[in-house]
Amino acid sequence: PAADLPDAVSGEEKLARLQRLQARIDQNSRALGESMQGSEQIVLIEGPARKNPQELMGRTSNNWVVNFAPSSKQSVGDFIRLRIETALPHSLRGAPL
């Protein structure tokens, strides 16, 4: 029934609200990523990195994507200990320990 009611919020206001929300999400994400820099994480290897197939990609226990250069023979499904070196907008860079 609510779909049939008139819309009381203008398109401009909807866009402004969305932009504020996305800016806050980006700010929180950036802060969390930066707080992980220097930490050691156990990462589940999922496969080759999307942008560089010579690297591997995995996920931390809190579901952050980490890209890293493999140091030895690692396979999909393996766990590896990494030191998080860099926080990027939507992922992390790590190095094997």
Buried (B, 14 or more C-beta within 10 A) or exposed (E): EEEEEEEEEEEEEEEEEEEEEEEEEEEEBBEEBEEBEEEEBEBBBBEBBEEEEEBBBBBBEEEBBBBBEBEEEBEEEEEBEBBBEBBEEEBBBBEBE
